C-alpha cells in the first residue's frame, strides 16, 4: 500500500507543470502536457515545462492596455 501512495505522490509531482497550466487556463496547456510527458523525466524538461506553464502570455499586456484605453475614452464622454 505504501508503494501505491508513493507512486501517486510521484505522479502528482511529475505532472505539477501540467496542473499549473490547467489552473491558470493557459492556451498552451496541451503543449505543456506533451513536454511534461515526454521530457519531464529530465530535470531540464520538467523545469522548462513549469516555467512555460507559469509564464504570462505576451498579449495580456496589450489586452489590458486596450481595455484601459476603452474605459478612459468612455469616461471622457
N, C-alpha and C positions, 0 to 999 in steps of 0.2 A: 504494500500500500504506500509506503514512503517513496518508493521508486516512481509511482504514478504521480504523487504530489510534486516530486522534484521535476518530472517531465513537464507537468502543467506550468510550473513556475518558470522553467527554462523556455517553454514555448511563448509564454506571455512576455518575457523579457526580449526574446528574439524578435518578436513582431511588434515591439514597442513603437518603432518609427511608423509602421502602418497604422497603429492605433492613434498616434498623434495626428497623422494626416486625415484620418476619418473624423476625429474630434474637431479639427479645425476646418473641416469641409473643403479641403483643397481640391482643385480641379485635376491635379496630377496624382491623386490617391492611387490609382491603378499602377502608374509607373513606379511610385514609391514602393508599392507592394511587390512588384516584379523585381525591382532592385534588391529589396529586402529578402525576398525568397531565394534568389539565385546567388547573390553576393553577400548576403548578411552574415554568412559563416566566416567571412574575413572581417576583421575588425574595421578595416578601412571602408568596406561596403556598408557595414552597419552604421558607422558614423556618418557617411555621406547620405544615406537614406534618412537618418534622423535630422541632419541639418537641412536637407531638402524639404522634409515634412514641416519643419519649423520656420522656414524662410517665408517671409511675406512676399506675395507676388508683386512685381514692379508696378502693375497698373492700378493697384489700390490707391496710391497717392494721386494719380490722375483722376480717379473717380471721386475722391474726396475733394480735390480742388474744383472739379466741375460742380459738385453738389454745393460747396460753399459759395461759388460764384452765382449759381442759380438762386440761392437763398438771399444773397446780398442784392441781386437785381430785383427780386420780388419785394424785398423790404424797402427798396429805394422808391418804389412806385407810390 
